[in-house]
Structures are given as structure tokens and as C-alpha cells.
């Protein structure tokens, strides 16, 4: 089974609309970095997405490094700074889509948002 996770920083305390937009950016950008075969398989099985929370930027970057080491498709999202955040603020990290067990090996201890 395939899935994608989006890790969101809790310290930013984003309002619902901003949070939804950042998660959408993370999902799309990570999916675009995936290979076509995996993308087709993921979409064919329902395109499972799970949003997880991390305390802050340093933890998010640790998960980014782990995803890179495991060669999982991922995308770090930085806000453009047009509304409530400073330009370049790191808000979330999309990982996958890829096999669930590969993602769970890295993010399995995190709690859903």
C-alpha cells in the first residue's frame, strides 16, 4: 500500500485556512517529486494522505534529513510571506507517496494533527 504524509509545525499555530493551504502545497510538491509509476499506484489505491504534527522547525528538518537519507520523495515548504508569516518561513514537509512501511519507518511515532 502507498501513502503520503505531510508534517506540520505546531509552533506556528497557523489558522485553519493557512494550514490547509500549506498542507496542500506540501502534498502537491512532494507528489510531483515522486516517480510516475509510484504516483499512478498511489492514485489507484485512493491517494492516502495523513497529516502529522511536529513541535517545531528543528524537528521538521530532522525528518527532512531522514527522508533524504532514505531516498524518499519529499518537499520542504517555505511560505512566500504574503499574509501572516515572514517570507521563507518553513511550514511543513510532504513525504511520499511511497510504500507505507518506508514512510512509517521514519514518521511512525508522530501523532495525527
C-alpha positions in Angstrom: 0.0 0.0 0.0 1.1 3.5 -0.7 0.7 6.7 1.2 1.9 10.3 1.7 2.4 12.2 4.9 2.5 15.9 5.5 4.3 17.1 8.6 3.1 20.4 10.0 4.9 22.6 12.6 2.8 23.2 15.7 4.7 26.1 17.0 3.4 28.4 14.2 -0.2 28.0 15.3 -1.5 28.5 11.8 -5.1 29.4 11.3 -7.2 26.8 9.6 -7.2 28.3 6.1 -3.4 29.0 6.1 -2.8 25.5 7.5 -4.9 23.9 4.7 -3.1 25.8 2.0 0.4 24.8 3.4 -0.6 21.2 3.6 -1.9 21.3 0.0 1.5 22.8 -1.1 3.3 20.0 0.7 1.2 17.3 -0.8 1.4 18.6 -4.3 5.1 19.3 -4.3 6.1 16.0 -2.8 3.8 14.1 -5.2 5.5 16.0 -8.1 8.9 14.8 -6.9 7.8 11.1 -7.0 8.3 8.8 -9.9 5.4 8.3 -12.3 4.9 4.6 -11.6 4.6 5.2 -7.9 2.3 8.2 -8.5 0.0 6.0 -10.6 0.0 3.2 -8.0 -0.7 5.7 -5.2 -3.6 7.4 -7.0 -5.0 4.0 -8.0 -5.2 2.9 -4.3 -7.0 6.1 -3.1 -4.1 8.6 -2.8 -3.9 8.1 1.0 -2.7 11.2 2.8 -2.0 11.6 6.5 -1.3 15.0 8.2 1.0 14.7 11.2 2.3 17.2 13.8 5.8 18.1 14.8 6.7 20.6 17.6 8.9 22.9 15.5 11.3 23.7 12.7 14.3 21.8 14.1 12.3 18.6 14.4 10.8 19.1 10.9 14.3 19.4 9.5 15.4 16.2 11.2 12.6 14.4 9.4 13.7 16.0 6.1 17.2 14.7 6.6 15.8 11.2 7.4 13.6 11.2 4.3 16.6 12.3 2.2 18.8 9.6 3.6 16.1 7.0 2.8 15.7 8.5 -0.7 12.0 9.2 -0.2 10.4 11.8 -2.4 9.8 14.9 -0.2 9.2 18.6 -0.4 10.0 21.2 2.3 7.5 24.1 2.1 8.6 27.7 2.7 5.9 30.4 2.9 6.0 33.3 0.4 5.2 35.7 3.2 2.3 37.4 1.6 -0.1 37.0 4.5 0.7 36.1 8.1 4.2 34.6 8.0 7.6 36.1 7.3 8.9 35.3 3.8 10.8 32.0 3.8 9.2 30.5 6.9 9.3 26.7 6.8 5.8 25.5 7.4 5.6 21.8 6.5 7.2 18.8 4.9 5.5 16.4 2.4 6.9 12.9 2.2 5.8 10.5 -0.4 3.9 9.0 -2.0 5.8 5.7 -1.5 5.3 2.4 0.3 3.7 2.9 3.7 6.4 0.8 5.5 9.1 3.2 4.2 7.3 6.3 5.5 6.3 4.6 8.8 10.0 3.7 9.4 10.6 7.5 9.7 7.4 9.0 10.8 5.6 6.2 12.6 6.0 7.7 16.1 4.3 11.0 15.1 0.7 11.9 16.1 -2.0 13.0 13.6 -2.9 16.7 13.5 
